[in-house]
Amino acid sequence: MTVLMIRHGESRANAGSRTTGSATNPLTPLGERQAAHVAQILDHTPDLVVHSPYLRARRTAEPTIARFPTAEVAEWRIEEFTYLGRFHGTPTTAAQRSETVDDYWETADPDYRDDPASESFVDVHARARRFLTDLVESDRRHVVAFTHGMFMRVVVWAIMTGDAVPDSENMRWFYRFRLPSTVPNCSILPLTYSEKTGFRFLSATTAHLPARLRSGGY
């Protein structure tokens, strides 16, 4: 099995604009062009296209779905890790949220939920493990998954660390791993799976994007 995990195109939040929540954060015009380009560089019809329920991931998937109308399409729970629900409904920028984000990761409580609309690090790790299980159970040879940067890192972390429930130390190690692990907009992170080796991964890359379409180098 080969899986191409693709981060969504540039969103309004990525471009520094105010947004009111992760689920409704739309693509910018550049993000739309990135999505169109990704659809054109895929060289054969996927057996399955899955996407996050969040707007920016759905919109990024649409050109690929349109190009390969015979591919099976499904919405999976591969949305972004939403751990600070207190900001939902209030227009804020990433810069305005940064101090609270830093506090969250410094505290490193893997069971903490900010509010009923948030999930804990334990929750998102379980979703990542579920994603890997769902891929194996789908029994498809070629899957394209439109998702989000932090979730892609959690999936890689789950492959590296196994299915043990994360504790504070594991969460801190993830944060150290996350910082240098760049996943730009519309980058592709390939996974492979076999019964003998399990899941393996390569680094996320934007080699398929011309320089004019690259953004979000984080």
ZAMARGU-4260 file (C-alpha; in steps of 0.2 Angstrom, whole numbers, plus 5000, padded with zeros to 4 digits):
<rodrens>
0) 5000/5000/5000 | 5006/5018/4996 | 4998/5033/5005 | 5001/5051/5000 | 4996/5062/5014
5) 4994/5080/5007 | 4993/5095/5018 | 4979/5107/5013 | 4983/5123/5003 | 4987/5140/5010
10) 4973/5145/5022 | 4968/5162/5028 | 4975/5158/5045 | 4992/5153/5036 | 4992/5170/5028
15) 4990/5179/5044 | 4972/5184/5043 | 4960/5182/5057 | 4949/5167/5058 | 4935/5161/5070
20) 4939/5143/5070 | 4949/5129/5063 | 4934/5120/5054 | 4929/5135/5044 | 4946/5142/5039
25) 4945/5144/5020 | 4959/5143/5007 | 4967/5159/5000 | 4968/5161/4981 | 4986/5154/4982
30) 4979/5139/4991 | 4966/5136/4978 | 4980/5137/4965 | 4991/5125/4975 | 4977/5112/4976
35) 4974/5113/4957 | 4992/5110/4954 | 4993/5095/4966 | 4979/5087/4956 | 4988/5088/4940
40) 5004/5080/4946 | 4996/5064/4952 | 5001/5052/4939 | 4987/5039/4941 | 4969/5036/4948
45) 4969/5033/4967 | 4959/5018/4973 | 4953/5030/4987 | 4953/5048/4991 | 4950/5053/5009
50) 4949/5071/5016 | 4946/5079/5033 | 4929/5087/5036 | 4937/5104/5038 | 4934/5116/5024
55) 4952/5120/5019 | 4956/5101/5017 | 4939/5098/5007 | 4943/5112/4995 | 4961/5106/4993
60) 4954/5088/4988 | 4941/5095/4976 | 4952/5097/4961 | 4959/5079/4963 | 4941/5072/4965
65) 4936/5081/4949 | 4951/5074/4939 | 4948/5056/4945 | 4929/5054/4945 | 4930/5035/4946
70) 4940/5036/4962 | 4931/5031/4978 | 4929/5046/4990 | 4927/5047/5009 | 4927/5059/5023
75) 4938/5053/5037 | 4942/5060/5054 | 4959/5066/5049 | 4955/5084/5054 | 4968/5096/5062
80) 4972/5094/5081 | 4961/5107/5089 | 4967/5109/5107 | 4962/5128/5111 | 4943/5129/5108
85) 4942/5145/5118 | 4947/5154/5103 | 4932/5148/5092 | 4920/5161/5088 | 4932/5175/5091
90) 4942/5182/5076 | 4960/5180/5080 | 4977/5178/5071 | 4990/5164/5074 | 5001/5178/5082
95) 4988/5182/5095 | 4986/5164/5100 | 5004/5160/5101 | 5007/5164/5119 | 4992/5152/5124
100) 4999/5139/5112 | 5016/5140/5120 | 5009/5138/5138 | 4999/5123/5132 | 5015/5114/5126
105) 5025/5119/5141 | 5012/5112/5153 | 5012/5096/5143 | 4996/5088/5150 | 4992/5074/5138
110) 4974/5073/5145 | 4970/5091/5145 | 4954/5097/5135 | 4952/5116/5134 | 4933/5115/5132
115) 4920/5103/5126 | 4925/5107/5108 | 4943/5103/5110 | 4953/5087/5111 | 4968/5081/5121
120) 4984/5075/5115 | 4979/5057/5120 | 4963/5060/5109 | 4973/5065/5093 | 4985/5051/5095
125) 4971/5039/5096 | 4964/5047/5080 | 4981/5045/5071 | 4982/5027/5076 | 4964/5024/5070
130) 4969/5032/5053 | 4983/5020/5051 | 4971/5005/5056 | 4958/5011/5044 | 4971/5012/5030
135) 4976/4994/5032 | 4957/4989/5034 | 4953/4998/5018 | 4963/4986/5008 | 4967/4999/4995
140) 4984/4999/4985 | 4985/5018/4982 | 4977/5031/4994 | 4977/5050/4994 | 4973/5058/5010
145) 4970/5077/5011 | 4973/5082/5029 | 4983/5095/5040 | 5001/5098/5045 | 5000/5095/5064
150) 4989/5079/5061 | 5002/5073/5048 | 5016/5075/5062 | 5005/5065/5074 | 5003/5051/5062
155) 5022/5050/5060 | 5024/5051/5078 | 5012/5037/5081 | 5022/5026/5068 | 5038/5030/5077
160) 5032/5027/5095 | 5018/5014/5093 | 5001/5013/5101 | 5005/5016/5119 | 4995/5030/5127
165) 5006/5046/5127 | 5012/5053/5144 | 5019/5070/5148 | 5036/5065/5143 | 5030/5058/5126
170) 5021/5074/5123 | 5036/5085/5126 | 5046/5074/5115 | 5033/5076/5101 | 5034/5095/5103
175) 5053/5094/5101 | 5050/5083/5086 | 5037/5095/5079 | 5047/5111/5079 | 5060/5106/5065
180) 5048/5095/5056 | 5042/5107/5042 | 5026/5103/5033 | 5022/5117/5020 | 5006/5120/5012
185) 5001/5106/4999 | 5017/5096/5004 | 5016/5077/5001 | 5021/5065/5014 | 5022/5047/5007
190) 5018/5032/5018 | 5020/5014/5013 | 5013/4999/5021 | 5017/4980/5020 | 5013/4966/5032
195) 5031/4962/5034 | 5037/4980/5038 | 5022/4989/5044 | 5021/5008/5040 | 5036/5017/5034
200) 5037/5036/5029 | 5047/5049/5020 | 5049/5067/5024 | 5036/5079/5018 | 5041/5088/5002
205) 5036/5102/4990 | 5047/5097/4976 | 5031/5095/4965 | 5027/5114/4968 | 5035/5128/4958
210) 5043/5141/4968 | 5029/5153/4965 | 5016/5141/4973 | 5026/5137/4989 | 5020/5144/5006
215) 5019/5139/5024 | 5036/5133/5028 | 5032/5127/5045
</rodrens>
